[in-house]
């Protein structure tokens, strides 16, 4: 059996870390199994779906490296969904209901007040033809519900183990709205059967839906795919991410300079038994993948971990990989020696711009008043000639002997005077790039 999975976003917004984790798990599973990763665009909501968002989510997936083997849009398959709906109606499994939203809400509240689960009472099944005709004459258009069997539906979940849903405990799901538009459930089942999806991998918030969908698969003559329901993401504080997802969209993270493999490495490993650390490629992540490693508890997404992984990637990034982005920051930054020097002080490639002026331009320098005489005398002790690897050591040794200073009291005033910063790259290498003329110029300002 060839493994076939699908990621099915709706083009009504940009991708965020929560739904990207679902896409990533599907991609890793498919690639490890030598299977297919299918991108299904769930655009049956024609009012909210836009081509701009569709292009955006495809751009985000491509940037992350999560390329797909095939793709299709649900908006081009309405005839298939209509045929499936007619088949269910003929079998007596799809029935019309006329309650308004307010009426359904009242029923729900009454059931709760009486200590009963708010399950739809199937009152619509008791309507006579005359009663339905009267309701339609009043201008009501029906929504259509799938009639569940009332039996227990079980499956062996690849993450959660044996799962079961008592279909008497849930309402018959609405498959078609009153305006004739489809909810997620029916088109999804029809597509999974037609495309031959072997595994449905999604968040645990769909567990109850899966019980109903398995019955719809069977009603349409299809075999239900294997199921895997993964824990949802929470923040570092254990709270849901729903209020934060705008700032955690892939587009925002990319604009901030986050590396794709930092995102993928974190999302692939949080909530698993593997350590959270950078992997070199998606193929390496795929080789590690195993549903058995996914814990049952919520996966904690910590932005600090993402920043650490990102910095780790940048610190080891070869110049050729960073070259184009450095050139876009400043033509002077596209220099191999400069990058080798500053990259360990960059959490993102874009941070290199902060060091361009330090090395090539002008800086504002300020030192403590108690260090001014020491700095002014330091210029006189500067070794003659062009700077080299030994210059810093020779210079500081001479200053140590002359002033009696050592350690931080010796090095920090020099660093501040030359770079304007209390931290940064190795001064022995940095002053070589800055050059003798600029070092003397900066010392003379004080």
N, C-alpha and C positions, 0 to 999 in steps of 0.2 A: 504494500500500500504506500503510495506517495503521499506524504504529509502535505496538507493544504490548510493554511490558516489565513485569516483576514483581519485587517485593521479597518475599522469602519467609522471614521470621523464625520461629523456633520459640518458643512462649510458655513457655519454661522458665527465663527470667531477664530482666533488664532490658537494653535496648539500650545498647551502648557505642560509642565512636568508630569502632571497626573496622567493625562492621556498618552503622553509620549512613553511613559513607562510601560503601558499596555502594548503600544506599538513595538517597543524594544523587545519585550518578552516574546511576543509573537515572532518577531524577526529572528531572534537568537534560536528559538526552538526549531523554526523551519530550516534555518541554515545548518544547524547541527545535524538535523535529520536528512539533509539533502532534499528538502521539500520546496514548496512554493509559498511566497508571501504575497498576498493579494491586497491591493488597496481598493476598498469599496467606498465611494463617496455617497453618504446617506443624505441626499438632497431632495427627499420627497416633500419637505416643507419649502415650497417654492417661494413663499413670501420672505422668509428669513435667510435662505441660502443665497450666496452670491458667488460669482466667478472670482471675485477678488479674494475672498476667503479660501476658496478652493485652490487657487494658485499659491496663496500664502502657505497653506498647510503642506502642499507638495514641495514648496521651496524649503520649508523647515525640515521635512523628512529627508530631503536630498542633502541638505547641509549637515545633518546628523549622520549621513551615510546609510540611512534606512531605506534603500531603494527597493522598489517592488518589481515583481515578475509580471504582473498584469494589473490593470485597473479598469473600473467601470463606474458609471453613475446610475444610481437608482432612478433618477428622473427619466431615463430612457427606457424603463421597463414596466411602465404602468399597466400595459396590456397583460403582462404575465401575472401581476398582482390581482388584476380584475378577474382573470380566469381562475386563479386559486380561490378567490373569494366566492365565486359562483359555485365551485366544486364543494366548498364547505357548506354553502347554503343548501345545495341539493342533498347533502348528507344530514341536514338538520343540525349542523354544528355551529352555524353562524346565524344569530337571530337578532332582529331589530328591537331596539329599546328607545323609548320616547321621553324618558325623564329628563328634565332640565338639570343643569348643574346645581341650582338651588334645591331642587327636590332631592337629588342624590345626597347633598350635604345634610339635609334634614334627616334623611334615613340613616345616615352615618352617625349623627349625633344621638338619635334615638337608640340605636343599637348600643352605642357606647354607654349611654346612661342606664341601660338595662343590663350592663355587664356582659354584653355579647360582642364578639368580634364584628367589625363593620364590613361584613361581607354582603355583596349585592344579593338581594332576595329573589332574583329571577322573576319578579312580578310581570315582566314583559312577556314571559312565556305563557301567561294566563290570559293574555288579551285575545279577544275574538277578532275576526276579520273586520266586523263592524266597528269595534272600538279602535282598531288601528286606523281605519279609514277616517273616523271622526277626528282623531288626533292629527292626522295629516291634513285634513280639511282646515284645522285650526292654524296650519302653517308650521307644524312641527315636522322636522325631518329626523329620521332615526339615526342613532349611532348603532354600531353592530358589535355584539359580543360573541366571543368564542365560548361554546359550552364545554366546560371541563367535565371530566368523567366522574369525579368524586372519589377516584381511587388514589392510592399513594403512588407517587412517581419517584423512583430511585435511580441514582447513577453513581458511578465510582469516580469521584472528582480527583483530578491529578494533583491537586493541592490540598483539598480539605478531606479527602478520603470519602467514605460512603456518605452520601447525602440523600435526603428524602424530603419531599413536600407532600403534605396532605392537601389534595386539591379542594377538599371541602372547606379548608381554612382560608381560602383566598377567593376573591371575586373573579367571576368570569372576565377575562381581560377584554378591553375594548380594542378591536383591531382597526375599525374604520370610524372616523369621527362623523358627526352630523353633517359636516360640509363635504363629505365624501373623501377627505384626505386620509391617508394611512398613517397610523402610528408605527413605531419602530418594528413591532413584533412580526407582523405578517410578511412585509417585504424582506425582512432579515431571513426568515425561515425559507421563503421561496428562493432567495438568492443562494443560500447555503446548500440547498438541495441541487439547484441547477448547476452551480459552479463545482460542487463536489467537495465542500469544506469538510475536512476530517476532524478538526479540533477547533473548538470555540474557546478562546483564552481571553478573559476579561475580568473586570473587578468584581469583588464579592458582593457588591450592591445589586448584582444581577442574579443572585442565587435563586430567589423566589421566581423571578421571570423564567428561569431555565426550566422549572417544573412545568409551567404552562407551555413553553415553547417545545418541549419534548413531545407533548401530546399533539401539538400542531404539526410537527414533523411527521408523526405517525398518521395523522388524519389526512395528510397530503401524499401519503404513500412513500415517504422518505425515511431513511434511517437517521436517528439523531446522532450528531457528531459527539466525540468525546468532549468532556467539559473540564475546564480548569478555571477556578475563581480565585484570583489573587487578592491579598489584603490591600486596602486602600492606603494611600499616602497620608501621613499626618506631619505636622511641623515638629521642630526639635522639642517644642514644649508639650507634645502629645496631642495638641489641638488640631482640628481640621484645617485644611489649607484653602478652603473655599474663598475666604476673603482676600487671600494673598495671590490667587492664581493669575491675576492680571500682571503683576510684577514678576511672576515666574513663567511668563510665556517664553517660548523658545526665541521668538523675535527679539524680545527685550534682552534676554540673556546673551544672544549673539551680538546685539548692539553694544552691550557692556564689555564685550571682549572675552566672553567665556568660550573655552575650547570645546568642540563637539565631544571629544573623547572624555573630557572631564564630566560632562553631563551623562554620557552613556555609562561610564565606569561607575558613577555614583548610583544611578537608577538601576543598574543591573545587579548591584551588590547589596544595597540596603535591604533589610528584611530577609536576608539569606544567611546561611552558615558560613559563607566566604568572607574574608576580610575586605573592607572597603579600601581599595587602592587602585591606582591608575593601571589600566591595561593598555597595551600598545595599539590594539586594533579591535574592531568588532568581531573579527574572526577568532581572536583570542578569547573574547567574552563568550562567543558561541561555543567554543570548545569546553568552557567551564560550565555551561548551562545544564541545570538539572532541576526539574520541578520538585524533586525531593529535598532540595536545599532551601526552598522557600518556606519561611516560618509562618505560623498561623496568625501571629500578632501583627499589628499595624507596622508598616515600614516608615521609619522616621526620616524625613528629608530635612537635613540641616544645611543651610546655606554656607555655614562656616566650613563644613566638610567639602562642599563644592569649591569654595575659594582655595582650600588647601590642595585639592587635587589639581585645580587649574594652575596654581603656582608651581606645582611639581612638574607639570607638563612644560610650562614656559621655561623653567630653570634648565631643562635638558633639551630644549628645542634647538635644532641645528639652524645655522644662519640661513641656509637655502630655503628652509621652511618658512622662516619669518621675513625673508627679504622683501617681498612685495608689500607686505603690511607695514614694514618699517619705512619703506620708500614713500608710502602714502602718508605717513606721519610727518616725515621731513626727509629730504634727500640726503642730509648728513647722517641720518640714522641708519641708512642702508649701507653699513660698513661692518664687515665681519669682525674686526677687532673690537669695535664699539659694542656690538651685540654680545660678544663673548664676555666682555667686561661687565655689562650692566644687567644681563638677563637674570642673574640670581637675585637682583633687587627689584624684579618685576613680577607682580602677580598676574599681569596680563601683558600681552605684547604692546598694547597701547601705552603702558606705563613707561616704556622706553623714551617717550617724548619728554618726560620730566627730566631726563638726564642729558638731553641734547644741549641745552644751554649750559649745563654744568661742564660739559666737555668742550663744546665748540663755541659757546656764546658768552653772554654776560650774566653774572649772578650778583645778587644782593648778599653781601657778607656782613656778619656781625659777630663780635666776640665779646666776652666779658671784659669789663674795664681792667680787671686785675691781670688779664692776659695780654694787654696791648703792648707793653714793653717787650715781652717775650716774642710776640709776633714780629714786631719791628726789627728786632735783632735777628730773627730767623732768616730774613732775607739776606743778610750779610754772610750767613753761614752756608748758604746754598752752594752745593758743589758747582764748579765751572763746567761748561760744555753742555752738549745735548743730553737730555735725560735718557737713562737706560734702566734696566732691571735693578741695578745696584744703587741708584741715586737716593731713593727714599731711605734705605737702611743707613747709608753713609751720612746723610743729612741729619736724621734723628739721633744717630749716635753722637755726632758732633754737638748737637743741641743738648743732649742729655749730659754730656761732660761739662758743657759751658754753664748750664742753668741748674743742674742738679735735679731737674724734673724727670719723671719717669711714668710709665703706664699712661693712664687716661689723662693725667695732667699735662703730659707731653704731647700726646697724639691728638686729643680732641680739639684744642685751640687751632692746631694746624688744619685739621679737617674742616672746621667751621670757616676758617679764613679763606681756604682755597675753594671749597664747594658750596659754602653757604648752608650746609646741612650737618647734622650731628651723626649721620649714618650714611652708608653707601658702600660702593665697591672697594676692594682692596686699594689703599692709597698708593702702594708701590706701583701698581699697574695704572691707576687712574692718572697720576701726575705725568706719566709718559705720554698718554693721549692728550692731556691738556697742554702740555708743552711748557718749556721754561719761560717764555715770554709772558704767557697768560698768568702763570703762577706768580711771577714777580709783580705783574700789574695788579693782581688781586691783593697781594701782601702790602703793596704800596698805598692802597686805598685806606688802610687802617691807621 
